[in-house]
C-alpha cells in the first residue's frame, strides 16, 4: 500500500519533488541530532567545570546558531528544487 502511494506521488509530482522532500527531512533530522549533541556535550562540560559555564554556554549558542543556519539553507535549497 505504501509503495502504491509513493509510486502515485512520483508519477504526479515528479522525482525531483520527492527527492526534495526527502532531502528536507534529512536536513531537519540532521540539525536536530546535531543540536542535541551540542546541548548534551555542553551540559556534560558544565557539570565537569561549573566555573566555565559562561564560556561553554556562549560557545554552545554560537555553534547551535551556525548549525541552524546551515540547516535552514539546506531546507530552502530543497524547497527551491521542488518548486522548479
Secondary structure, DSSP 8 states (H G I E B T S, - for coil): -HHHHHHHHHHHH-HHHHHHHHHHHHHHHHHHHHHHHHHHHHHHHHHH-GGGHHHHHHHHHHHHHHHHHHHHHHHHHHHHHHT-
